Amino acid sequence: STGNTLPQDITCLAADRMLIFASYDNILHAFARNKEVVHTYEGHKGRIHLLQPFGDHVISVDVDNVLIVWNIQSEEEYLQIDFDKTTFAVSALLHPSTYLNKILLGSEQGTLQLWNIRSNKLLYSFPGWGLAVTTLEQAPAVDVVAVGLVSGHIIVHNIKFDETLMKFQQDWGPITAISFRTDGHPVMAAGSPVGHIALWDLEEKKLMCQMQDAHSTAIAGMSFVPGEPLLITNGADNALRVWIFDGPGGTGRVLRSRMGHSAPPTKIRYHGQNGEQILSAGQDGTLQSFSTVHEKFNKSLGRGSINKKKSKKKGLKLDTMALPPITAFASEVAHQSDWDGIIACHQGYITCTTWNYQKTSMGAHKLRPEEFSKHKPIDIYATAVDITSCGNFAVIGMSAGQVDVYNMQSGIHRGRYGKEKAHEGAIRGVAVDGLNQLVITAGSEGLIKFWKFKTKDLVYSTELSSSPSGILLHRDSGILGIAFDDFTISVLDIETRKIVRTFSGHHGRINDMTFSPDGRWLITSSMDCSIKTWDLPSGCLIDCFLVDSAAVSLTMSPTGDFLASAHVDDLGIYLWSNRSLYSLVSLRPLPADYEPSLVTLPSTCPMQDVDVSGDEEPCDEMIEYVSPEQLGEQLVTLSLLPESRWKNLLNLDIIKKKNKPREPPKVPKSAPFFIPTVPGLIPRYVPPEEENDTQSKVVNLGVLAQKSDFYIHLEEALSTKKYKAPLDLLKSLGPSNIEIELRSLAPEGGGSTEVMLSFLRMIGMMLNKKYNFELAQAYLALFLKLHLKILSSEPKLLEELSKLSMQLEETWIHLQGLFNQSLCVLTYMKSALL
């Protein structure tokens, strides 16, 4: 498990039974459960460089030579001792076992002091050996301490009688760490600044064996597991190793290890389609695979080497066979279990190497043009590589302009593009399409060329606005991203061979590009410390943020969930999660005056309490958009009603005939249990007074002559000219109710010609405002069908109808023109594209 991060790099670390103590600069923190900081100790002026937990206390020493004893729980200083730097500069610290309240201090002057920190008394001074003490370690025997010196001597000393029991010497510089085996073998291990470990037999008092190049840098710490033949070591090479001593000769072999790059990564790429492995090449010359699922799946493919066997014999330090760091590589999983699936080119080096992911090692072939097999030119080197999607071929571009193709299985040269050279300038990028039809090459002279993959013929060449610095092909969609030396980016469609998008906005060299899996986004990183996301369909910048150090390489997961980045002078690979997968994110273009914010790099464990989304105000675009009834007055707008409410109005009589029951309905035996409702789309109960009406049936027929709500609203509209209320009422009714309402407008249905005139004016208003367009047509058609006789005999109504007729014609001619225009454009588009 990982803990919360501290604001700066941890410089000192120690642990007791319960807590882990970590310091940066002059501040000391205590972590509980490896996760949260529970105590902070402030009081040192200088940087802390030694730590020693001590029962209920913890002792820290800073570079100004001040020793402070802290009470762990209360965080208070229990004791402070200032030493004079000229006579006793504290360089090592140890609590000898069974020595109550006592600590042993080693100094740069070579003397040692034993202090009782409860009574604050110096108990004894050891004269030492005249050489600075670098480390102190308790031996399994009481009173015995191992003292490591700057000269490479190890003194096994009895501090009770102040006498030396035995003395050893290492030839690799100062002793950096010491540890004793406690599983019954009298062995002491000592670490050195060059990464070697020496194992000494304490009974025979001689060197037993040496483990050379246990780490590629100084051994920072080492510790035997109590009662086990296991040694844990770590170094500044970003590696932690567990060695097991189970073989003959007493030497150890690596049982398990966790390691990263010892120098910053130069290029990272996702490997395979499951989005679980990231291949990473570093300045340390290694190629490693990191798992996004769990660290136990990480693996190192090792260092590039000219001759592996010779390299192994020489060891790390003297290895003149080591290849320079990888600058570019390409990988494919199609045939990786049959032969090598990774091709890489090295910094300033003409030979390209293959690597095998399954065997986690360097591959079988070294690929370089035949004319350079005898002599290696200094000024020609491989600059760009790609591997075909089938995993059979590698395409390699050179700094002199050659582009060659090789077979990955046999390593045989399969041809060259162009007679001698593909380009006049250096090759800045090569790409093969998904079906092995085309090879695309970019040259520094500013040309992009398309070649037939098999026949090696030049198909097409296009001149670019400036010199390209790199290219990236999204195979599925056939989109090619081109980064230029003038910090702009273009996107080229390889089908039409036209540049379809150009983006500018970076103010530094573009280091890397990556496409989202669907090809809709292009994400770019630049030396201006920004990472930008461009939306290709809209051609807009949709996201931009700044980081502390520029991202040298980017890669997006094939599953679209993570973006991985590697940064200048940073050993780690950082994962950014794709926010659009987890929350509603607006992909609107960023405004021209957008100021990107500085984002801290993701840590191994984010702060638990901070709710990242909480401090962001809800954006306007996140609020759900509700469409108004009419977008614009010049537009013809239809209503939002379902077709069943207006389409069958003219055919109601036919529908009624079809739906006529074959036999009359049977009268129920008793009164209904449910309260009767008024017919209509919105259910409403019959008011009690209607139900309890005891009038005779003959008189009740007069209810039919009652004016409906619709009728009353139409009457009112004659004077107010407001037709919204009657229209809304009509919209809420079902087809048969609409027919009843329109029938009752005629004089014989209890209506009048004035109300009929009002209805026609309502239709006129709807046509004028151009909304509820289809309803106006349907209501008018039904009205004409029902009242044709009355309409033809009433001059007032006829006059209103002739006005409506002209209105309808005008609107329809306008609509017809728009329809024809749209159809014409659509037909042209179809024919032009084909």
LOKEMI-200988 format. One line per 5 residues: number of its first residue (from 1); their letters; for each residue x, y, z of C-alpha. Coordinates in pm, whole numbers, plus 32768, in hexadecimal, padded with zeros to 4 digits. Layout:
residues N
NUM> a> X,Y,Z  ...
end
This chain:
residues 834
1> stgnt> 8000,8000,8000  8071,8161,7FBF  805B,8292,809B  8002,83FC,806B  8114,84C6,7FC9
6> lpqdi> 81F0,85C2,807B  822D,8715,7FD7  839B,86C9,7F86  847A,859C,7F46  84B1,84C2,8079
11> tclaa> 8621,84CD,80DF  8620,83F2,8216  8552,82C2,827B  8539,81E5,83B3  8436,8102,8453
16> drmli> 83D7,806C,85A1  82C8,7F6F,85FD  81A5,805E,85C2  8211,818C,84F8  82E3,81EB,83CE
21> fasyd> 83B0,8329,83EF  83FF,83F4,82B9  84A7,8547,82A0  84D4,8649,8190  85B1,8778,81C0
26> nilha> 8591,87D4,8336  843A,873C,8380  83F5,85DD,8402  82AC,8524,83D1  8224,83E1,8461
31> farnk> 813F,8305,838C  804B,820A,841D  7FDC,80D6,8358  80C5,8149,823E  7FB8,823F,81D9
36> evvht> 7F6A,837C,8297  804D,846F,834C  7FF8,8461,84C1  8117,852D,8558  81EB,8651,84E7
41> yeghk> 832A,86BA,859B  83A9,8819,8554  84D9,88B3,85FC  860D,886A,8529  86B0,8989,846E
46> grihl> 8780,88B3,8382  872A,8787,82A9  86F9,8642,836C  87ED,8532,8300  87DC,8428,8414
51> lqpfg> 86AF,8386,84BB  8695,8285,85D5  854B,8214,8676  8588,81D0,87E6  8465,813D,88B1
56> dhvis> 836E,8257,88F6  845F,834E,8858  84FB,8394,8708  8657,842E,86DA  86AA,850C,85B3
61> vdvdn> 87F3,85B4,8555  8810,86D2,845B  8932,874A,8385  8975,8869,847A  89D5,8758,8576
66> vlivw> 88A5,8786,8658  8817,8648,86F5  86AD,8654,876C  85F6,8545,882E  847E,855F,87F0
71> niqse> 835F,84CD,88B8  82A3,840D,87A8  8142,843F,8831  8151,85A6,88B3  8233,861F,8792
76> eeylq> 82FD,86E4,8895  8478,86FE,88AD  84F3,8623,89CB  8660,8684,89A0  873D,874E,88B9
81> idfdk> 88B8,8726,88A2  8994,880B,87CE  8AE1,8776,8764  8C0A,883E,86EE  8C3C,87F1,857D
86> ttfav> 8DB5,8818,8591  8DE7,8713,86A1  8CBE,8626,867D  8BEB,8634,853E  8AE2,8522,8569
91> sallh> 8AE5,8435,843C  8A49,82F3,84C6  894D,8297,85D4  88FA,814E,8682  8844,80CF,87B6
96> pstyl> 8912,7FA2,8830  8823,7E89,8896  87F0,7E55,8A0F  8892,7FAB,8A55  8776,805E,8B0B
101> nkill> 8746,81CF,8AAC  8896,81D2,89F7  88FA,822D,8896  8A45,8209,87E0  8AAF,8326,86F8
106> gseqg> 8BBA,8312,85EA  8C69,8449,8563  8D19,84C9,842C  8E4E,84F6,8508  8E50,837E,854C
111> tlqlw> 8E02,8387,86C0  8CCC,82E2,8758  8C00,834F,8886  8B0D,8290,8962  89FC,836C,89F9
116> nirsn> 88EC,8335,8AF9  87D5,840A,8A6C  86FA,83EC,8B9E  87FA,8496,8C82  8899,8554,8B5C
121> kllys> 89F7,84D3,8BB5  8B1F,846E,8AE1  8B7A,8316,8B6D  8CAA,82BC,8A9C  8D7D,8339,8978
126> fpgwg> 8E1B,823C,888B  8F5B,82BB,87E8  8EFF,8211,869D  8FE9,81CB,857A  902F,8326,84F8
131> lavtt> 8F3D,82FD,83D3  8DD8,837B,83A9  8CC7,8289,8416  8BC7,8251,82FF  8AE5,814A,839E
136> leqap> 8AA5,8095,84E7  89F6,7F44,84FF  899D,7E65,8629  8A2D,7D04,860F  895E,7BD4,8681
141> avdvv> 8A3F,7BC1,87B7  89FD,7CB3,88D8  8B02,7DCA,8904  8B87,7D90,87A2  8B62,7E9F,8699
146> avglv> 8BDC,7EAF,852F  8C70,8001,84CE  8C8D,805A,835E  8D9B,8158,8303  8DD1,8245,81E2
151> sghii> 8F0D,8184,8182  8E4C,8041,813C  8EB1,7FA1,8289  8DB2,7EEC,835F  8E07,7ED3,84D1
156> vhnik> 8D4B,7DD2,85A2  8D6E,7E6E,86FB  8D0A,7E15,8860  8C8A,7F59,88FA  8C7D,7ECD,8A5B
161> fdetl> 8DF6,7E9C,8A6E  8E51,7F8C,894F  8F11,7E84,8891  8F15,7E23,8722  8EB6,7CB9,86DC
166> mkfqq> 8EFD,7CB0,8566  8F49,7D97,8442  8EF3,7D79,82D1  8F3B,7E51,81A3  8E78,7E89,8060
171> dwgpi> 8F17,7F23,7F2C  8DE5,7FD6,7EA2  8DE3,8114,7F71  8D24,8172,80AF  8C3D,8076,815A
176> taisf> 8AD6,80E5,8115  8A13,7FD6,81CF  8A4E,7EA2,82AA  896A,7D82,830E  8993,7C34,83C7
181> rtdgh> 88EF,7AE5,837E  8827,7A5E,84A3  87BF,7909,841C  88E9,784A,84AF  89F1,78AB,83AF
186> pvmaa> 8B00,7997,8435  8AFF,7A7D,8305  8B19,7BF7,82E9  8ABA,7CB3,81A9  8B43,7E0C,8153
191> gspvg> 8AD9,7EFA,803E  8BAB,7FE7,7F6C  8B79,812A,7EA3  8BA9,8070,7D57  8A8D,7F78,7D8B
196> hialw> 8B56,7E45,7DF5  8B12,7D78,7F2F  8C1F,7CB9,7FEE  8BCA,7B93,80D4  8CBA,7B49,81F0
201> dleek> 8CD6,7A04,82B6  8CF5,7A6C,8423  8D74,791A,849E  8E84,78F9,8397  8EBC,7A75,83A1
206> klmcq> 8ED9,7A8A,8227  8E1D,7AF4,80EC  8D23,79E6,8091  8CA4,7A6A,7F45  8C43,7BA9,7E90
211> mqdah> 8B06,7C09,7DD7  8B75,7CFE,7CCC  8A7E,7DF5,7C35  8969,7D9E,7D29  88F5,7F01,7CD6
216> staia> 896F,7FED,7BC7  899D,8104,7CC9  8A0E,8114,7E36  896C,8021,7F29  8896,8109,7FFD
221> gmsfv> 8810,800B,80F5  881E,7E98,813D  877C,7DB7,823D  8771,7C3F,8279  8614,7BC3,82D1
226> pgepl> 8625,7B41,843B  8650,79C6,8441  863D,79A7,82C3  874A,7981,81B6  86BB,7ABA,810A
231> litng> 8766,7C09,80D0  86A3,7D3F,8066  8769,7E4F,7FB4  871A,7F9B,7F12  87DB,80A3,7E53
236> adnal> 87B8,81EC,7D9A  877B,8125,7C59  8607,811A,7CB6  8616,7FA6,7D05  85BB,7ED6,7E35
241> rvwif> 863C,7D6E,7E32  8613,7C3D,7F0F  873A,7B48,7EFD  8722,79DF,7F74  8859,7922,7FEC
246> dgpgg> 8809,77B8,7F94  891E,775F,7E9E  8A80,76D9,7EC6  8B99,77CF,7F14  8ABA,78A6,7FED
251> tgrvl> 8A61,799D,7ED8  8902,7A26,7EAE  8818,7A28,7D85  86F6,7B18,7D46  85B7,7A84,7DD0
256> rsrmg> 84D6,7BA7,7D7A  8501,7D12,7D1F  8441,7E52,7CE5  84E7,7F4C,7C02  84A8,8078,7B29
261> hsapp> 858D,813C,7A45  86CC,81BC,7AE0  86CA,82DE,79E8  8597,8395,7958  84C5,82E5,784B
266> tkiry> 84ED,8366,76E7  83CA,82B9,7639  8291,8209,76B7  818E,8147,75F0  806B,8064,764D
271> hgqng> 80AE,7EFC,75E5  7F8F,7E27,7562  7E1D,7E75,755E  7DB2,7E2E,76C6  7E46,7F72,774D
276> eqils> 7EFD,7EBF,7867  806E,7EDE,7807  813F,8011,77BD  8291,7FDF,7718  838C,80E2,7785
281> agqdg> 84EB,812A,7707  85CF,81F1,77EE  8711,82B6,77E3  87A8,819A,78AF  87A2,80C8,7770
286> tlqsf> 8697,7FD7,77F1  8545,7F7B,7760  843E,7F2F,7868  82D2,7ECA,7873  81F5,7F64,797D
291> stvhe> 80A1,7ED7,79D3  7F7C,7FC2,7A15  7ED2,7EAB,7ADA  7FD4,7E44,7BDF  8149,7E6E,7C17
296> kfnks> 817F,7CF6,7C28  8149,7CE8,7AAC  8262,7DE3,7A67  838F,7D5A,79B2  84D9,7DD5,792C
301> lgrgs> 854B,7D6E,77D0  86AE,7DCF,7830  87B6,7EB1,779C  880E,7ECE,762E  895D,7E2B,75E7
306> inkkk> 8A37,7DF6,74B4  8AA8,7CA2,7530  89E7,7C10,7655  8ADF,7AFE,76B1  8C09,7BE9,76BF
311> skkkg> 8B39,7CE7,7780  8AE1,7BEA,788C  8C4E,7B8E,78C1  8CBD,7CF7,78E4  8BB1,7D61,79DE
316> lkldt> 8AF7,7EAD,79E1  8C13,7F98,7A2F  8D02,7F31,791A  8BF6,7EEC,7816  8C6C,7F90,76D5
321> malpp> 8B71,7EB7,761B  8A41,7F70,76A4  8969,8018,759C  8902,8186,75BE  879D,81D2,7635
326> itafa> 8673,817E,7557  85E0,82B5,74AD  84BD,8214,73F3  841A,80BF,73EB  82E5,8010,7364
331> sevah> 823F,7ED2,73E1  8137,7DE1,7364  809A,7CB5,7412  8027,7BF6,72DA  8149,7AFD,72CC
336> qsdwd> 81FF,7B4C,7410  81F4,79E3,7487  8297,796C,7341  83A8,7A6F,7316  8416,7BC9,738D
341> giiac> 82FE,7CC7,7393  83B7,7E09,73EC  84A3,7ED6,7313  8573,7FF2,73A8  8670,80F2,7330
346> hqgyi> 877F,8181,740E  880A,82DE,743D  890A,832D,732C  8927,81BB,72D2  88FC,8122,717A
351> tcttw> 888D,7FC7,71EB  8726,7F87,7257  86E3,7E76,7354  85C2,7D84,737C  8535,7D25,74D0
356> nyqkt> 8462,7C01,7541  8344,7C50,762F  82F6,7AE4,7683  8460,7A90,76DC  8490,7BE9,777E
361> smgah> 85DF,7C16,76D7  868F,7CAD,75AF  8634,7BFC,746B  86F3,7B37,736A  8734,7C3C,725C
366> klrpe> 8805,7D74,722C  877A,7E29,70FD  884C,7F14,7029  8881,7F4C,6EB2  8977,7E57,6E13
371> efskh> 8A60,7F64,6D89  8AB6,7FC2,6EF0  8AF7,7E5E,6F6A  8C73,7E83,6F55  8C9E,7FEC,6FC6
376> kpidi> 8BB8,80BF,709D  8B99,8229,702E  8B96,8324,714A  8AA0,8419,70B4  8990,8326,7040
381> yatav> 889E,8295,713C  873C,820A,7152  8638,8313,71A5  84DE,8276,717C  8444,811A,7188
386> ditsc> 82F3,8076,7157  8278,7F0F,715B  815B,7E8A,7084  8016,7E2A,712E  8053,7CBC,70D4
391> gnfav> 81A4,7CC6,718A  8261,7C44,7057  831F,7D77,6FE1  83E1,7E99,7072  840F,7FE1,6FB7
396> igmsa> 8541,80AE,701C  8595,8215,6FBA  86F7,82A1,6FC2  878B,83F8,7000  8815,83F8,6E9C
401> gqvdv> 86BF,83C3,6DFE  86BA,8249,6DC1  8585,817F,6E1D  85B0,8005,6E30  84C4,7EE6,6E76
406> ynmqs> 852F,7DA7,6F2F  8489,7C5F,6F84  8459,7C45,70FF  846D,7AC9,7109  85AD,7A97,7041
411> gihrg> 8646,7BF3,7054  8675,7BEE,6ED8  8679,7D3B,6E1B  8545,7D48,6D3C  8583,7E82,6C73
416> rygke> 85A8,7FF9,6C73  84BC,8115,6C1A  853B,81FC,6B06  8668,81A8,6A2B  876B,8200,6B2E
421> kaheg> 86B5,82E0,6C1D  854B,831C,6C6D  858D,8487,6CD0  869E,858A,6CA4  8695,85E5,6E16
426> airgv> 8691,8513,6F52  8565,8430,6F89  848C,84C8,7099  8382,83BA,709D  830A,8278,6FF6
431> avdgl> 81B3,81D6,700B  810E,80A4,6F6F  7F94,809C,6F43  7EBA,7F8E,6FDF  7EA6,7EB2,6EA7
436> nqlvi> 8015,7EC3,6E38  7FB6,7F83,6CFD  806A,80CC,6D3A  81A7,8144,6DE2  81AA,82B4,6E3D
441> tagse> 82F9,8362,6E72  8346,84C5,6EE2  848F,8571,6E92  8532,869F,6F34  8533,874F,6DE1
446> glikf> 83BA,877B,6E0C  8327,8663,6D38  8237,854B,6D90  8241,8423,6CA2  8153,82FE,6C73
451> wkfkt> 81E9,81B6,6BF6  8150,806B,6B92  81B8,7F7D,6CA8  8202,7E4E,6BCB  827D,7EDF,6A81
456> kdlvy> 8336,8005,6B2A  82AC,80F4,6A1D  8271,8262,6A71  80FA,82A4,6A64  80E5,8410,6ACE
461> stels> 81BA,8524,6B5F  8141,8662,6C04  81FD,8793,6C7E  81C2,880B,6DE1  81BD,896F,6E63
466> sspsg> 82F5,8931,6F32  83E1,8820,6FA2  8332,8705,7063  83BE,8699,71B2  82F4,8558,71CD
471> illhr> 81C4,849B,714E  80C4,83B3,71EB  7FC6,82DC,7134  7E78,826C,71C3  7E57,812A,70FA
476> dsgil> 7CE2,80EA,712C  7C6E,823A,70A6  7D8D,8285,6FB7  7DDE,83D1,705A  7F45,844C,7066
481> giafd> 7FB5,854A,716A  80E3,861C,7103  81A7,86F2,71F9  8278,880B,7166  83B7,88BD,71CA
486> dftis> 82F1,8A04,71DC  8221,896D,72FD  80E3,893C,722E  802C,87F3,71F4  7F78,8782,70B8
491> vldie> 7E90,865C,7083  7E95,85AE,6F32  7D90,84BC,6EAF  7E4F,83A6,6DFD  7D1E,834C,6D25
496> trkiv> 7D00,84A1,6C7F  7E6D,8500,6CCD  7DFA,8659,6D34  7E47,8718,6E73  7CF6,8728,6F24
501> rtfsg> 7D52,87DD,7067  7E66,88C8,70DB  7E9A,8921,7248  7F7D,8A2A,72D9  7F9F,8A8A,7444
506> hhgri> 80DB,89E5,74C8  8205,8AC5,7513  8314,89BE,751D  838D,8886,7469  827E,877D,7452
511> ndmtf> 8309,864E,7509  81FD,854C,74C6  809C,850D,7447  7F97,8402,748A  7E3B,83BC,7401
516> spdgr> 7D0F,834E,74CB  7CA4,81EA,746A  7B7F,826B,7397  7C60,8364,72E5  7B8C,848F,734B
521> wlits> 7C90,8536,742B  7DFC,8587,73EE  7EBC,85C5,7531  8008,867B,7517  811D,86D4,760C
526> smdcs> 821D,87E3,75DF  8354,887B,767F  8273,899E,76EB  8201,88AF,7802  809E,8898,777C
531> iktwd> 7FD0,8766,771D  7EB9,87B9,7626  7D91,86F1,75A7  7D12,8748,744A  7BBB,86D4,73D5
536> lpsgc> 7BE5,8671,7267  7A75,8676,71F4  7A40,87DA,7273  7BA9,8849,7243  7BAF,88E6,739E
541> lidcf> 7C90,88E1,74CF  7BB5,883F,75DA  7CAE,8810,76F6  7DF9,88A3,7762  7EBF,8890,78A4
546> lvdsa> 801F,88DF,7918  810F,87F8,79D0  8248,8848,7A9D  8339,87A6,79AB  82FA,8772,7838
551> avslt> 826D,8621,77CA  836B,8576,76E7  8280,845D,7682  810B,8416,7682  803B,82E3,763A
556> msptg> 7EC7,82A7,7657  7E37,8159,76BE  7D96,808E,75A4  7C67,806F,768A  7C57,81E9,76B6
561> dflas> 7C60,81EE,7833  7DBF,827B,7874  7EB9,836B,77E3  801E,8319,784B  8130,8420,784F
566> ahvdd> 82A7,8423,7890  8354,8568,78F1  84A5,8618,78DE  858B,85AB,79FE  847F,84CE,7A93
571> lgiyl> 84A3,8356,7AC5  8330,830A,7ADB  821C,82D0,79DE  80E1,838C,7A3B  7F7F,8318,79F1
576> wsnrs> 7E65,8411,79B7  7D02,8389,79B5  7C15,83ED,789F  7B11,84C2,794E  7A15,84A2,7833
581> lyslv> 79E8,832F,788D  797C,8378,79F3  78BD,84C0,79E7  7805,85A8,78FD  7914,8679,7857
586> slrpl> 78CF,878F,7760  79A1,8772,7627  796B,88DB,75C5  7A95,899A,7539  7B64,8A57,7638
591> padye> 7B3E,8BD2,7622  7C54,8C98,7578  7CBF,8D37,76C2  7CC9,8BE9,777E  7DDE,8BDC,7881
596> pslvt> 7E49,8A72,78C0  7E7B,8A19,7A2D  7FAE,896A,7AB8  7F52,8805,7B16  8026,873F,7C0C
601> lpstc> 8098,85EF,7B8B  7FC5,84C9,7C05  8055,8427,7D3E  803F,82BA,7DA0  7F26,8301,7E97
606> pmqdv> 7E50,843B,7E7D  7DE5,84F6,7FB5  7CB5,8448,8043  7C00,857C,80C7  7C12,865C,7F98
611> dvsgd> 7AE7,8650,7EB2  7B77,86BF,7D68  7A2D,870C,7CC2  79A9,87CE,7DEB  7A63,8911,7DB0
616> eepcd> 79FC,8928,7C44  78C5,89F5,7C0A  77C6,893F,7B37  77FD,89AE,79D1  76E0,8A47,790C
621> emiey> 76FB,8935,7807  76CA,8822,790A  7566,889B,7952  746E,87DC,787D  73FA,88A4,7752
626> vspeq> 7283,88CE,772C  7217,892B,75CB  7127,8A53,75B2  6FDB,8A1F,7500  7055,8AED,73DB
631> lgeql> 71C5,8B1F,738D  7194,8C4C,72AA  7069,8D06,721E  70E4,8CE5,70B8  70EF,8B68,70D8
636> vtlsl> 6FC8,8A80,70A0  6FA2,89BC,71E5  6ED8,8881,721B  6E2C,882F,7363  6EB5,8726,744E
641> lpesr> 6D69,8663,744D  6D65,84F7,73DD  6CD8,84B0,7284  6BAB,83F5,7315  6B21,8542,7397
646> wknll> 6B01,85EB,7242  6B4A,84FD,711F  69FD,8443,7121  6915,856B,7152  6890,8553,6FEA
651> nldii> 6856,83DB,7000  679D,83D4,714B  6653,8363,70AE  66FF,8237,7006  67AD,81DD,714F
656> kkknk> 6662,81F3,720A  65BD,8107,710E  66DA,800F,7135  66CB,8021,72B0  654D,7FFE,72C4
661> prepp> 64F6,7EEA,73BB  6449,7DB3,732C  6352,7DA2,744B  62D4,7EB1,7537  6391,7ED3,7680
666> kvpks> 62FA,7E1C,77A9  627E,7EEA,78CE  633E,7E9D,7A0F  6272,7DEF,7B1F  62CE,7EE7,7C2D
671> apffi> 635E,8044,7C49  64D1,8065,7BED  65CF,804C,7D04  66B1,8156,7C6A  6659,82C5,7C5E
676> ptvpg> 65F1,8320,7AFB  66E0,8405,7A3A  66AF,8507,792A  6723,8482,77D7  686C,851B,7760
681> lipry> 69E3,84E5,7755  6A1B,8579,78AE  6944,84B0,79A2  6857,858C,7A70  674A,8519,7B60
686> vppee> 65DA,8575,7B32  657F,867D,7C3B  6480,85FD,7D3B  636F,86F5,7CD5  6365,8669,7B71
691> endtq> 6354,8507,7BF3  6243,854A,7CF2  616B,8609,7BF8  6005,858C,7C2D  5F6F,864D,7B06
696> skvvn> 5EA5,858A,7A08  5F51,8508,78D0  5E82,85ED,77F0  5EF7,8728,789E  605D,86A0,78A5
701> lgvla> 6072,86B9,772B  6099,882E,7759  61F8,87F0,77E2  6267,87B5,767A  6222,891F,762F
706> qksdf> 631B,8989,773F  6447,8A48,76B9  658F,8989,76D0  66D3,8A22,7756  675F,8A2E,75F5
711> yihle> 662C,8AE7,7577  6640,8BE7,7692  67B4,8C27,764E  676F,8C5B,74DA  6658,8D52,752C
716> ealst> 6742,8E14,7611  6853,8E17,7505  676C,8ED8,7417  67A7,900C,74ED  68FF,8FC1,758B
721> kkyka> 69A1,8F31,744D  6A5D,8E39,7530  6A43,8CDA,74A6  6B3F,8C23,7584  6A3D,8BA8,7681
726> pldll> 694C,8B02,7585  6A75,8A6A,74C8  6B0C,89D3,7606  69B9,8942,765D  6993,88A5,7506
731> kslgp> 6AF4,8813,751C  6A99,8762,7660  696D,86AB,75C4  6960,855E,7512  68EF,8538,73A2
736> sniei> 677E,84E8,73E6  675D,8604,74E4  67F7,86F6,73E9  66EF,868D,72EB  65D5,86C8,73E9
741> elrsl> 6661,8821,743F  667D,8888,72D0  651C,8803,7281  6485,88CD,739C  650D,8A12,7303
746> apegg> 63FF,8A10,71F0  62AF,8AB9,723A  61F2,896B,722D  62E2,88DB,7332  629A,89FA,7420
751> gstev> 63AD,8AE1,7397  63B0,8C1B,72C1  645A,8CA8,7188  6520,8D9C,7265  65C3,8C7E,7321
756> mlsfl> 660C,8BCF,71D4  66B1,8D10,715E  677C,8D14,72A3  67F1,8BAF,725F  6866,8C0D,7100
761> rmigm> 6923,8D36,7194  69C9,8C47,7289  6A45,8B75,7161  6ABC,8CB8,70B9  6B82,8D12,71F3
766> mlnkk> 6C27,8BB8,71F3  6C8E,8BDF,7086  6D0F,8D3D,70CA  6DE7,8CD1,71EF  6E54,8B99,712C
771> ynfel> 6E31,8AB4,725B  6D62,8978,7297  6D65,896F,711E  6CDB,880F,70EB  6BC5,884A,71EA
776> aqayl> 6B4E,897F,712E  6B32,88AE,6FEE  6A7E,878D,709A  6985,886A,715D  6936,8939,7027
781> alflk> 6900,8803,6F50  680B,876F,704E  675A,88C0,7074  6728,88DC,6EFA  66AB,8775,6EE3
786> lhlki> 65AA,87A9,6FF8  6525,8904,6F99  6547,8922,6E20  63D5,8981,6DEA  63CB,8A98,6EEE
791> lssep> 6521,8B21,6E83  64B2,8B45,6D16  6372,8C00,6D75  6410,8CFA,6E6A  64CA,8E1D,6DBD
796> kllee> 658B,8E7B,6EFD  6615,8D1D,6F1F  6662,8D06,6DA9  672F,8E45,6DBC  67FA,8DB9,6EE5
801> lskls> 682E,8C71,6E29  68B9,8D1E,6CF3  69B7,8DD4,6DD3  6A1C,8C85,6E6D  6A3D,8BE6,6D15
806> mqlee> 6B3A,8CEF,6CA7  6BF9,8CCC,6DED  6C11,8B53,6DC5  6C89,8B72,6C5D  6D9C,8C6B,6CB6
811> twihl> 6E1C,8B94,6DD4  6E19,8A5D,6CFF  6ED6,8AFF,6BDA  6FE4,8B73,6CD3  6FFF,8A15,6D6A
816> qglfn> 700B,896F,6C14  7132,8A4D,6BB2  71F3,89EB,6CED  71AC,8878,6CB8  7227,8886,6B51
821> qslcv> 7363,8942,6BB7  73B8,883C,6CC1  7377,871A,6BD2  7454,87BE,6ACB  757B,87E7,6BBF
826> ltymk> 754F,8680,6C39  7550,85F2,6AD6  7688,86BC,6A81  773F,8643,6BB9  76ED,84D9,6B69
831> sall> 7761,84ED,69FF  7897,85C0,6A4C  7916,84CD,6B56  78DE,839C,6A7C
end
